[in-house]
Amino acid sequence: MEVIEAIKTRRSIRAFKPEPAPTEVLMAIMETAVRAPSGVNAQPWEFYIVKGRVLDELRAACVEQVRQGLDPEPDLPLANKKRGEKGLQGVYRDRQVTVAKQIFEILGIGKGDDRAMQEYTESMYRFYDAPAAIILVMDESLKMSWPVIDMGVMCQTIALIALEYGLGTCIMRAMVDYPEVVRRVVGIPESKKVMVGLAIGYPDWEDPLNQLITEREKVENLVSVVE
């Protein structure tokens, strides 16, 4: 697949077929992905490919956190409401709300339908039942912010390479919202910060959620050409 085509056709997959991609295919993706650029070639990333029994256990443990009403506390901090910090505001919040409305419309979730909302939330914390997950971690000694950018570059790289193998991905914060649970279940050392996860598998193209194409701001509203 050509690079431009891959970028234009990539989408977040929220419904997967149950059959897992062979481990050798996932490793082939990673063999290419580690060619991604990073600041001063630091290559701050390490990876855990999670499948089978361990993935089932991780899903169940994350859903249990949600059912207990525990607030997410990812290693990459969220806005702290207790300190009066706000989340997304303005146009950024508007975009978040728009995609949520699109998803809820597809699923037929109406305002006040708490049960359906809970079911969808739990599906996120099951990582949309993807047959595999890739969790990105980095050493806790990396205190500066630049490696976080490298992690974003790596996520995009994995997502694009996956298309070449007929696989879809969803880059997910929910997968790492409860990092102590992730460390315990997956066996990640305390010395590693759990940064982000990707659900990965063969897309179920018959599921209407996978027909969703999110809107993008017009490029002329984002780009300033200075000569």
C-alpha positions in Angstrom: 0.0 0.0 0.0 1.3 3.4 -0.9 2.1 5.7 2.0 -0.4 8.5 1.0 -3.2 5.9 0.5 -2.4 4.4 3.9 -2.6 7.8 5.6 -5.9 8.7 3.9 -7.6 5.3 4.5 -6.4 4.5 8.0 -9.2 4.8 10.6 -9.8 3.8 14.2 -11.2 0.2 14.2 -13.7 -0.5 16.9 -14.9 -3.9 15.9 -12.6 -6.9 15.1 -12.9 -10.4 13.8 -12.1 -12.9 16.5 -9.3 -14.7 14.8 -5.9 -13.3 15.9 -3.1 -12.2 13.6 -0.2 -14.7 13.8 2.5 -13.6 16.2 5.0 -13.7 13.3 2.9 -11.1 11.4 2.9 -8.9 14.5 6.6 -9.3 14.9 7.1 -8.4 11.2 5.1 -5.2 11.8 7.4 -4.3 14.7 10.6 -5.1 12.8 9.6 -2.3 10.4 8.1 0.0 13.0 11.3 0.3 14.9 12.7 2.2 11.9 10.5 5.1 13.1 12.3 8.4 13.9 13.0 9.6 17.4 14.7 12.6 18.9 18.5 12.1 18.9 17.8 8.5 17.9 16.9 7.8 21.6 14.4 5.1 20.6 12.6 5.4 24.0 10.1 2.7 23.2 9.6 -0.8 24.4 6.7 -3.0 23.5 4.5 -5.8 25.0 2.4 -7.8 22.5 -0.5 -9.2 24.6 -2.7 -12.0 23.4 -4.7 -15.0 24.6 -5.2 -15.7 28.3 -3.2 -12.7 29.5 -5.2 -10.3 27.3 -8.5 -11.8 28.6 -7.2 -11.2 32.1 -6.2 -7.7 31.4 -9.6 -6.9 29.8 -11.4 -8.3 32.8 -9.3 -6.4 35.3 -9.7 -3.0 33.5 -13.5 -3.5 33.2 -13.6 -4.2 36.9 -11.9 -0.9 37.6 -14.6 0.9 35.6 -17.4 -1.0 37.4 -15.9 0.1 40.7 -16.1 3.7 39.6 -12.3 4.2 39.9 -10.9 7.2 38.2 -8.3 6.7 35.5 -4.7 7.5 36.7 -2.5 6.9 33.7 1.2 7.4 33.9 0.9 10.2 31.3 -1.2 12.6 33.5 -4.7 13.7 32.7 -6.2 17.0 33.8 -6.7 16.8 37.6 -10.2 17.9 38.3 -9.5 17.9 42.1 -6.9 20.7 41.4 -9.4 22.6 39.3 -7.6 21.6 36.0 -9.9 21.3 33.0 -9.8 18.8 30.1 -10.3 19.7 26.5 -11.9 23.1 25.9 -13.2 25.1 23.0 -12.9 23.7 19.5 -10.9 20.7 20.9 -13.8 19.8 23.1 -16.2 20.3 20.3 -14.4 17.8 18.1 -14.4 15.3 21.0 -18.2 15.7 21.4 -18.8 15.4 17.7 -17.1 12.0 17.3 -18.9 10.8 20.5 -22.2 11.8 19.0 -21.4 10.0 15.8 -20.5 6.8 17.7 -23.6 7.0 19.8 -25.8 7.6 16.8 -24.4 4.5 15.1 -25.0 2.4 18.2 -28.5 3.9 18.8 -27.5 5.3 22.2 -29.9 8.1 23.2 -29.5 10.8 25.8 -29.9 9.3 29.3 -29.4 5.7 28.2 -27.0 5.0 31.0 -27.0 1.2 30.5 -26.1 1.5 26.8 -23.4 4.1 27.7 -22.0 1.8 30.4 -21.9 -1.1 27.9 -20.0 1.0 25.4 -17.6 2.3 28.0 -16.8 -1.3 29.0 -16.3 -2.2 25.4 -13.5 0.4 25.3 -11.9 -1.1 28.4 -12.1 -4.5 26.6 -10.2 -2.8 23.8 -13.1 -3.4 21.5 -12.5 -7.2 21.9 -9.4 -7.0 19.6 -7.6 -10.3 19.6 -4.3 -8.6 20.4 -2.9 -5.5 22.0 0.4 -3.7 21.7 1.4 -1.7 24.8 4.1 0.9 24.5 6.2 1.6 27.6 9.3 3.7 28.2 11.9 3.8 31.0 10.9 6.0 34.0 14.4 7.6 33.8 13.1 9.5 30.7 11.8 12.5 32.5 11.8 15.0 29.6 8.7 15.5 27.4 10.3 14.9 24.0 10.1 11.0 24.2 6.3 11.4 24.4 6.4 12.8 20.9 8.4 9.9 19.8 5.7 7.6 21.2 3.1 9.3 19.1 5.3 8.9 16.0 5.6 5.2 16.8 1.8 4.7 17.2 1.2 6.2 13.8 4.0 4.1 12.3 2.5 0.9 13.6 -1.0 1.8 12.5 0.1 2.5 9.0 2.3 -0.6 8.7 -0.6 -2.8 10.0 -2.6 -1.9 6.9 -0.1 -3.6 4.7 -1.0 -6.9 6.4 -4.7 -6.3 6.3 -4.9 -5.4 9.9 -6.6 -2.5 11.6 -5.8 -0.7 14.8 -7.2 1.7 17.4 -4.8 3.8 19.3 -6.1 3.8 22.9 -5.6 5.7 26.1 -8.2 3.5 27.8 -5.8 0.5 27.5 -3.4 2.2 29.9 -5.8 4.2 32.1 -5.0 1.8 35.1 -1.2 1.4 34.7 -0.8 -0.6 38.0 -3.3 -3.1 36.7 -1.5 -3.3 33.4 1.9 -3.8 35.1 0.6 -6.5 37.3 -1.3 -8.5 34.7 1.2 -8.2 31.8 4.3 -8.3 34.0 5.7 -4.9 33.2 8.4 -3.7 35.7 7.7 -0.7 37.9 10.6 1.0 36.3 8.6 1.3 33.0 6.0 4.0 32.4 3.0 2.6 30.6 2.3 5.1 27.8 -0.3 4.0 25.3 -1.8 1.0 23.7 -3.1 -0.2 20.3 -5.8 -2.7 19.7 -4.9 -4.7 16.6 -6.6 -7.3 14.6 -8.5 -8.0 11.4 -11.4 -5.5 11.0 -15.0 -6.6 11.0 -16.1 -4.5 8.1 -19.7 -5.5 8.5 -19.9 -3.7 11.8 -21.2 -0.1 11.3 -18.7 1.3 13.8 -16.0 0.6 11.2 -17.7 2.8 8.6 -17.2 5.9 10.7 -14.9 8.4 9.1 -14.2 11.3 11.5 -14.1 14.8 10.2 -10.9 16.8 9.8 -10.5 20.6 10.0 -9.8 22.3 6.7 -6.1 22.5 6.1 -6.2 26.3 5.3 -7.5 26.8 8.9 -4.5 25.0 10.3 -1.5 25.9 8.1 0.3 29.3 8.0 2.7 29.7 5.1 5.4 32.2 6.0 7.8 33.3 3.3 
